[in-house]
Amino acid sequence: MKVLSITTFIKCAICGKRQAKILCDMPVGRGKNLHIKNDRENSFKEWTITCDKAVCEKCSVEVNSGIHFCKDCLSKLKG
């Protein structure tokens, strides 16, 4: 049996040239859904929705340790 090797190369959403290795962490909203625990007990779970634009290392800015924003989101913050 022959095994195929597939590599995924996602281009940067900003420059379109380099390989995207980072997803933008800029918060863009909040999400909520029903979390069913059992027949008597239910609750809502909330989470932060982030931009998630795939960008390369040159088109991202590290704003804190492990937190990256894309240049588009950073320009929105600067106004």
Secondary structure by P-SEA (a helix, b strand, c coil): cbbbbbbbbbccccccccccccccccccbbbbbbbbccccbbbbbbbbbcccccccccccccccccccccaaaaaaaac
